């Protein structure tokens, strides 16, 4: 139903109907089509508008009509208040009519004379005492028996309840605010308090009036915002100070560590301990890999197979007993708890023979080393020796296996018929399958199969004896490179 039809049925102007919609007294169905808003009124909307028009004729305010619509329990008290107000207005009108009936305005030329007559006539008004003003509806503090919460406070957000739920709840007797102390659940309950805080506070604590309620809640909101902002600023300040302190402390520790390391490297005891050994470098590793690839299941194993003895540092730990309890002064300086506590520098050294040592050093607060003590790690050394022996044995077995298997393959009729004496190994020979899993525990290598790339007559061939994990082997096969199956997926 369109607004024009509704206007005809209710006797209200379209402007009045739109005003009631704006004030949320009615909520007809509204939708947007082609950039325009269309409103469709139902029979229920028409009936409600007629009711509103009737109540307005009885001088009910829009706020009173809205309250009765949303809180039916408040209807009796609002009607009683309106009746008392109408009675007061009637008595005032009767008094005014009685005074006006006695006035004789003939010949009166100024308002002072008219007022004098009115005062004289007023002494005989029909109602000797003015009627009492109607009482406001105030059911605050009645808890669940409160049937009326003023609309102007019911639908507003309460920042005091949201930001300071516990203290706000204790003051306003809303003790369920303590539920915000429950982890996880309490976080979500904050939003419930924020949206329903006004209603809960009105029901659980007595207030002199709506204005009194608003005044107190505004104070709570202001206090909550100020305290929250102050705590946030304080937390940010603390974090910034902590970060700066940590940065200064890290810089102090770095400088101290660098000085300590330099002192350590310059110690005569350290050079005597190394006895002329060189430190193992990446260049050494690459050179050893070219010579000893057959012996090394891992690149790090090459460290053990060089004729010349080398050393490597497994770790270097630095600990400052002072810095562990350091603090930051008011001036922003790093302050250590004591001046007599030592620095500690621990270095784990491993030699290519398998021996391992832990170097224990102590220094003063200036980063100068005072003691040097090399302690052998017998358990690690024994483990290294066992591993070196197993790896070397695995390498020797691998070399012997490949020599034996290569002789077997090159004597095979398929190989001799294919290549004769005109062939060159360009890749391999390699085992078809090899596992060093048991070698790490001092065991033996698992090995089988054969693979090599052979160049003959200007062509590349793949020579293979496949091997499975369970030790089974297939037959010797020779494939020319161009005959290999395409596994690219194209």
C-alpha positions in Angstrom: 0.0 0.0 0.0 1.4 3.4 -1.0 1.7 6.4 1.3 -1.1 8.3 -0.6 -3.6 5.5 0.2 -2.5 5.4 3.8 -3.0 9.2 4.1 -6.6 8.8 2.9 -7.3 5.9 5.2 -5.9 7.5 8.4 -6.6 11.2 7.7 -2.9 12.0 8.4 -0.8 14.1 5.9 2.0 12.4 4.1 4.4 14.7 5.9 3.1 13.6 9.3 3.4 9.9 8.3 7.0 10.4 7.2 7.7 12.2 10.5 6.3 9.2 12.4 8.6 6.9 10.3 11.6 9.1 11.1 10.7 8.9 14.8 10.6 5.1 14.5 6.9 4.9 15.6 6.2 2.7 12.6 8.6 0.7 10.4 7.0 -0.1 7.0 8.8 -2.3 4.5 11.3 -0.2 2.5 13.5 -1.2 -0.4 15.6 0.5 -3.1 14.9 0.0 -6.8 16.6 1.7 -9.6 18.2 4.2 -7.3 14.9 5.2 -5.6 13.4 4.3 -2.2 10.0 2.6 -2.2 7.9 2.2 1.0 5.2 -0.3 1.2 2.6 -0.1 4.1 0.8 -3.1 5.5 -2.6 -3.2 7.1 -0.9 -3.5 10.5 1.0 -0.2 9.7 -2.3 1.5 8.9 -3.9 0.3 12.1 -0.9 1.5 14.1 -1.0 4.9 12.5 -4.7 5.2 13.4 -3.9 4.3 17.0 -1.1 6.9 17.1 -3.4 9.6 15.7 -6.0 8.8 18.4 -3.4 9.0 21.2 -2.0 12.2 19.8 -5.5 13.7 20.1 -5.4 12.8 23.8 -2.1 14.8 24.0 0.1 11.8 24.5 3.7 12.8 23.5 5.7 10.9 20.9 8.0 9.6 23.6 5.1 8.3 25.7 3.6 6.6 22.6 7.0 5.0 21.7 7.5 3.8 25.3 4.0 2.3 25.5 4.6 0.6 22.1 7.9 -1.0 23.1 7.2 -1.5 26.9 3.5 -2.5 27.3 4.0 -2.9 31.0 4.5 0.9 31.3 1.1 1.7 29.7 -0.9 1.9 33.0 1.5 4.3 34.6 1.8 6.5 31.5 -2.0 6.7 31.1 -2.3 7.6 34.8 0.3 10.4 34.4 -1.5 11.7 31.2 -4.8 11.7 33.1 -3.4 13.7 35.9 -1.8 16.1 33.5 -5.1 16.6 31.6 -6.9 17.2 34.9 -4.3 19.8 35.8 -4.7 21.5 32.4 -8.5 21.4 32.8 -8.4 23.0 36.2 -6.1 25.7 34.9 -8.4 26.3 32.0 -11.4 26.5 34.4 -9.6 29.0 36.6 -8.6 31.1 33.6 -12.2 31.0 32.3 -13.6 32.1 35.7 -11.2 35.1 35.9 -11.9 36.1 32.3 -15.7 36.0 32.9 -15.4 38.6 35.7 -13.3 41.0 33.8 -15.0 44.3 32.4 -12.7 45.6 29.7 -15.0 48.6 28.9 -13.0 51.8 29.2 -9.7 50.0 30.1 -6.8 51.7 28.3 -3.7 50.0 29.7 -2.6 46.5 30.7 -1.8 47.5 34.2 -5.5 48.3 34.9 -6.4 45.0 33.2 -4.0 43.1 35.3 -5.4 44.7 38.5 -8.9 43.5 37.6 -7.5 40.0 36.9 -5.8 39.8 40.3 -8.9 40.9 42.0 -11.0 38.3 40.1 -8.5 35.6 40.7 -9.1 35.6 44.4 -12.5 33.9 43.7 -11.2 31.2 41.3 -13.0 27.8 41.5 -9.9 25.9 42.6 -8.3 27.3 45.7 -5.1 25.3 45.4 -3.3 24.3 42.2 -3.3 20.5 41.4 -0.2 18.5 42.0 2.1 17.8 39.0 2.0 14.2 37.8 4.7 12.0 39.1 7.4 10.7 36.7 7.6 7.0 36.0 10.7 5.9 37.9 11.2 2.2 38.5 15.0 2.3 38.8 16.6 0.0 41.4 13.7 -2.5 41.3 15.8 -5.2 39.5 13.8 -7.6 37.4 10.5 -6.0 38.7 11.5 -2.8 36.8 9.0 -2.8 33.9 10.1 0.6 32.4 13.5 1.7 31.3 13.5 5.2 29.7 14.0 4.9 26.0 16.6 7.7 25.7 19.1 5.7 27.9 18.1 2.1 26.9 19.6 2.1 23.4 22.9 3.9 24.0 26.4 2.4 24.5 27.9 2.5 28.0 31.7 3.1 27.8 32.2 2.8 31.5 30.8 -0.7 31.5 32.9 -1.6 28.5 36.2 -0.2 29.6 36.0 -0.6 33.4 33.5 -3.5 33.8 34.5 -4.7 37.3 34.6 -1.3 39.1 31.6 0.0 37.1 29.6 -3.1 38.0 30.4 -2.9 41.7 29.3 0.8 41.8 26.1 0.2 39.8 25.2 -3.1 41.6 25.6 -4.9 38.3 27.5 -7.8 39.8 27.3 -10.0 36.6 30.1 -7.7 35.3 32.5 -9.9 37.3 32.0 -12.5 34.6 34.4 -10.4 32.5 37.2 -11.9 34.6 36.6 -15.3 33.0 39.2 -15.9 30.3 37.9 -15.8 26.7 34.3 -15.6 27.7 34.9 -12.4 29.6 36.2 -10.7 26.5 33.0 -11.3 24.6 30.9 -10.4 27.6 32.4 -7.0 27.6 30.5 -6.2 24.4 27.2 -7.3 26.1 27.9 -5.0 29.0 28.6 -2.1 26.6 25.4 -2.5 24.8 23.1 -3.4 27.8 25.0 -1.5 30.5 22.5 1.4 30.8 19.5 -0.9 31.1 21.3 -3.0 33.7 22.4 0.0 35.8 18.9 1.6 35.7 17.4 -1.7 36.9 19.9 -2.5 39.7 20.5 1.0 41.3 18.1 3.7 42.3 18.4 7.0 40.4 16.7 10.3 41.2 15.9 11.0 37.5 17.1 10.2 34.0 19.3 13.3 34.1 20.9 12.1 37.3 21.6 8.7 35.6 23.1 10.3 32.5 25.3 12.6 34.6 26.8 9.7 36.6 27.3 7.5 33.6 29.0 10.3 31.7 31.4 10.6 34.6 32.1 6.8 34.4 32.7 7.0 30.6 35.1 10.0 31.0 37.0 8.3 33.8 37.2 5.0 31.8 38.5 6.7 28.7 41.1 8.7 30.6 42.3 5.7 32.6 42.4 3.4 29.5 44.3 6.1 27.5 46.7 6.6 30.4 47.4 2.9 30.8 47.9 2.5 27.0 50.3 5.4 27.0 52.1 4.0 30.0 52.4 0.5 28.4 53.7 2.0 25.1 56.2 4.0 27.1 57.4 1.0 29.0 57.7 -1.1 25.8 59.8 1.7 24.1 62.0 2.0 27.2 62.5 -1.8 27.3 63.3 -2.0 23.6 65.8 0.8 23.9 67.3 -0.8 27.0 67.5 -4.2 25.2 69.2 -2.5 22.2 71.8 -0.8 24.4 72.4 -4.0 26.3 72.8 -6.0 23.1 75.3 -3.4 21.8 77.2 -3.7 25.1 77.2 -7.5 24.9 78.3 -7.5 21.3 81.2 -5.2 22.0 82.2 -7.2 25.0 82.0 -10.5 23.1 84.1 -9.2 20.2 86.7 -8.0 22.6 86.6 -11.3 24.4 86.9 -13.3 21.2 89.9 -11.2 20.1 91.6 -11.8 23.4 90.9 -15.5 23.1 92.4 -15.7 19.6 95.5 -13.9 20.8 96.2 -16.2 23.7 99.5 -18.1 23.6 97.8 -21.0 25.2 95.3 -21.2 22.4 98.0 -21.2 19.7 100.0 -23.8 21.7 96.9 -26.0 21.9 96.3 -25.9 18.2 100.0 -26.8 17.6 100.1 -25.4 14.1 96.9 -27.0 12.8 94.9 -25.1 10.2 91.2 -24.3 10.5 88.9 -26.3 8.2 87.4 -24.0 5.5 85.0 -24.3 2.6 88.0 -24.3 0.2 89.5 -27.3 2.1 86.1 -29.1 1.8 85.9 -28.6 -1.9 89.5 -29.8 -2.5 88.9 -32.9 -0.3 85.6 -33.7 -2.1 87.5 -34.1 -5.4 89.9 -36.6 -3.9 87.8 -38.4 -1.4 84.2 -38.4 -2.7 84.1 -42.2 -2.6 84.7 -42.2 1.2 82.2 -39.5 2.3 78.5 -40.2 2.7 78.2 -36.6 3.9 80.3 -33.6 2.9 81.3 -33.0 6.5 82.9 -36.5 6.6 85.6 -35.2 4.3 87.1 -33.4 7.3 88.3 -36.7 8.6 90.1 -38.0 5.4 92.7 -35.3 4.9 96.3 -36.3 5.5 97.1 -33.1 7.2 95.3 -32.6 10.6 92.8 -29.8 10.8 90.5 -28.3 13.4 87.0 -26.8 13.5 85.1 -24.9 16.1 81.8 -26.6 16.8 80.4 -23.8 18.9 81.5 -20.7 20.8 79.3 -19.7 23.7 79.6 -16.4 25.5 77.9 -15.6 28.8 78.1 -12.3 30.8 77.1 -13.0 34.4 76.8 -9.2 34.9 74.7 -8.6 31.8 72.3 -11.4 32.9 71.1 -9.1 35.7 71.8 -5.7 34.1 69.5 -2.8 34.5 69.0 0.6 33.0 69.6 3.7 35.1 67.5 6.9 35.1 70.1 8.4 32.8 69.7 5.5 30.3 73.0 3.8 31.0 73.5 0.1 31.4 74.2 -0.8 35.0 75.6 -4.1 36.0 74.8 -5.6 39.4 78.4 -6.3 40.4 81.9 -5.6 39.2 83.7 -8.7 40.4 81.7 -11.3 38.5 83.5 -13.0 35.6 82.7 -13.4 31.9 82.6 -16.9 30.6 83.7 -18.1 27.1 83.2 -21.7 26.1 84.6 -23.1 22.9 84.1 -26.7 21.6 86.9 -27.7 19.3 87.1 -30.9 17.1 90.2 -32.2 15.4 90.1 -34.2 12.2 91.6 -37.1 14.1 88.3 -37.3 15.9 89.4 -35.8 19.3 87.1 -33.2 20.8 87.9 -30.6 23.6 85.9 -28.0 25.4 87.9 -24.8 26.1 86.8 -23.0 29.3 87.8 -19.4 29.8 87.0 -16.6 32.2 87.6 -12.9 31.8 87.2 -9.7 33.8 84.6 -7.0 33.3 86.8 -5.3 30.6 86.7 -8.4 28.4 90.3 -9.5 29.2 90.7 -13.3 29.5 92.1 -14.5 32.8 92.1 -18.3 32.6 92.4 -21.0 29.9 91.5 -24.7 30.4 91.2 -27.4 27.7 89.0 -30.3 28.9 88.9 -33.4 26.6 85.5 -34.8 25.7 86.2 -38.5 25.9 82.7 -39.7 25.0 82.5 -37.5 21.9 86.0 -38.5 20.9 85.2 -42.3 21.2 82.0 -41.8 19.1 83.9 -39.9 16.5 86.6 -42.6 16.3 84.0 -45.3 15.8 82.3 -43.2 13.1 85.5 -42.5 11.2 86.4 -46.2 11.2 82.9 -47.1 9.9 83.0 -44.5 7.2 86.4 -45.5 6.0 85.4 -49.1 5.9 82.2 -48.2 4.0 84.3 -46.2 1.5 86.7 -49.1 1.0 83.8 -51.5 0.5 82.2 -49.2 -2.0 85.4 -48.9 -4.0 85.9 -52.7 -4.0 82.3 -53.2 -5.0 82.5 -50.8 -7.9 85.7 -52.3 -9.1 84.3 -55.9 -9.0 80.9 -54.8 -10.5 82.6 -52.8 -13.3 84.7 -55.7 -14.3 81.6 -57.9 -14.3 79.6 -55.5 -16.5 82.4 -54.8 -19.0 82.8 -58.5 -19.5 79.1 -59.1 -20.1 78.2 -60.2 -23.6 75.6 -57.4 -24.0 78.2 -54.8 -23.1 81.0 -56.2 -25.4 78.6 -56.7 -28.3 77.4 -53.2 -27.9 80.7 -51.3 -27.4 83.6 -53.7 -28.0 86.7 -51.9 -26.8 85.5 -48.4 -28.0 83.9 -46.9 -24.9 84.5 -44.3 -22.2 82.8 -43.8 -18.9 81.6 -40.2 -18.8 79.6 -40.5 -15.6 80.2 -43.2 -13.0 80.3 -46.1 -12.5 78.0 -45.7 -9.4 76.1 -48.2 -7.3 72.5 -48.5 -8.4 71.5 -48.3 -4.7 73.5 -47.4 -1.6 72.6 -46.5 2.0 74.8 -45.2 4.8 72.1 -45.4 7.5 73.9 -48.1 9.6 77.3 -46.4 9.0 76.3 -43.5 11.3 76.0 -46.1 14.1 79.2 -47.9 13.3 77.6 -50.4 11.0 78.3 -51.2 7.3 77.1 -49.7 4.0 74.2 -51.3 2.1 75.0 -51.4 -1.6 73.7 -53.0 -4.9 73.1 -52.5 -8.6 75.1 -50.6 -11.1 74.8 -47.4 -13.1 77.1 -45.5 -15.6 76.9 -43.3 -18.6 79.0 -44.5 -21.5 80.1 -42.7 -24.6 80.8 -44.8 -27.7 80.9 -44.0 -31.4 79.8 -40.4 -30.6 76.6 -41.6 -28.8 75.6 -41.5 -25.2 74.3 -44.7 -23.5 72.9 -45.5 -20.1 74.2 -48.8 -18.6 72.2 -50.0 -15.6 71.6 -52.9 -13.3 68.5 -51.8 -11.2 68.5 -52.5 -7.5 65.6 -52.4 -5.0 65.6 -51.5 -1.4 65.2 -55.1 -0.4 68.4 -56.1 -2.1 67.0 -57.7 -5.2 68.5 -56.8 -8.6 67.3 -56.7 -12.2 69.1 -57.6 -15.5 71.8 -55.5 -17.2 70.2 -53.0 -19.7 71.8 -50.6 -22.1 69.8 -47.8 -23.6 70.9 -45.1 -26.1 70.1 -41.6 -24.8 67.7 -40.8 -27.5 65.7 -44.0 -26.8 65.1 -43.1 -23.2 61.3 -42.7 -22.5 60.1 -39.1 -22.2 59.1 -38.4 -18.5 58.7 -34.7 -18.8 54.8 -35.0 -19.1 54.7 -33.1 -22.4 
